[in-house]
Amino acid sequence: MSWVTWEPKSTMRILSCFMALGLADRGLRRNPGRPQPTVKSWAKRRLAPSCSLLRNSPERRTGDDPADERPSRARSEPAMPLSPAVATPCPDAGADADARRRALFRESPAQRLQRIALGTAWSLKGPRAKGLPGLARLWARDLLGRPAGLPDPDRTVNPFGVCGIVDDASPATLTAAYGRGLFPFAHVGPLKWISPTERCILLLDELHIAKRLRRQMRQGRYSVTFDRDFEGVITACAGRRAGRWHLTWITPRIMRLYAEAFDAGHVHSFEVWNEAGELVGGGYGVAAGGAFFTESQFSHEPNTSKIGFTVLHWHLAQWGFLLDDGKWPTPTILDMGFRTVPRSEFRALLADAAARPGKPGRWSVETDLATVAAWQPGGTAKAEKDKDAE
């Protein structure tokens, strides 16, 4: 039986053994008097729903705002003018920040085991399994002799877009990689450089702001900040999504990598706070010249990530940025004007964007939500077109 032709159901039965080892002890601690379930019964009850999750590719890494898609799960509330006074500040840099990162950027042995099992199953699902031989060859070449420099984004070894192994994860290398259209990714195993055949991008003058979102920003119940609580944002982005198995590429290794780039001024976060000063939405990404690369978003109240995302795009436009790369399409970002383009077109746009000066250093919000709500990206002609479409 080859890895390529393995059926997902068989894969899940085998991987359930590993997952049961990590999860059964958690159930026994909650109910010490209850006998431990067998692997067969545990797999039947807990793993059958995961097939639908494993069909989902990491397109959910950006624009992942489940509250936007299911507003009935939480009461939709209007939003608050920008007022940093209500926002809870992040800890000062130094020992306190390091301690907070150590506390947040970790996973238990059971969580690690579950991630490895689900990540392996995800890799063996459907067309992704066909790319494993190419990945194996790439990995073997890297072990025998690590190539110097970054890989060619056009020379991928499988349909997913893998084109190299990440050997140098310094902030300078990370920023240079993004400037060439590469980004790191891995559920398990070494980090890989990825260059998809298509990219879902937003040219900033094509942003669409829905009327409902404009009303919510004007009504005044939320505030937005930049670079104020990166640790809280990336931890929330890596958190569990209701109703789905927990499989994330935002591992402790990724958290530490992007935290180091954040300290160097290359990674930025946006935070959305409610009236109580609670972090209820946000996201983070990488800036390279005049290009921004959105990595992930989260939302704990309806539309909060969209509010922060729109404020971010207003500032990017004001600062002379050309585009925001969302990598893979999701309903949330497609609704906001993102569109899919071939790799060649993306790289041509990126060459123009990366040559722009961008905005080095830490970012801060420079306007209020009412101003952003009144913004008409692309001018009045586009605004009329968007109005007709709604």
CORWOZI-V644207 format. One record per run of one state. SS is the DSSP state (~ for helix, > for strand, _ for the rest). FROM is the first residue (numbers start at 1). TO is the last residue. If there is no record, write none. Layout:
ss-><SS,SS>
from-><FROM,FROM>
to-><TO,TO>
//
This chain:
ss-><_,~,_,~,_,~,_,~,_,~,_,~,_,~,_,~,_,~,_,~,_,~,_,>,_,~,_,>,_,>,_,>,~,_,~,_,>,_,~,_,~,_,>,_,>,_,>,_,~,_,>,_,~,_,>,~,_,~,_,~,_>
from-><1,8,31,39,47,50,55,58,62,66,70,71,74,84,87,95,105,109,124,127,131,132,145,162,166,171,180,183,186,192,195,198,204,207,211,220,223,227,230,238,252,264,267,274,279,289,291,300,304,319,323,328,331,336,339,343,355,369,374,379,390>
to-><7,30,38,46,49,54,57,61,65,69,70,73,83,86,94,104,108,123,126,130,131,144,161,165,170,179,182,185,191,194,197,203,206,210,219,222,226,229,237,251,263,266,273,278,288,290,299,303,318,322,327,330,335,338,342,354,368,373,378,389,390>
//
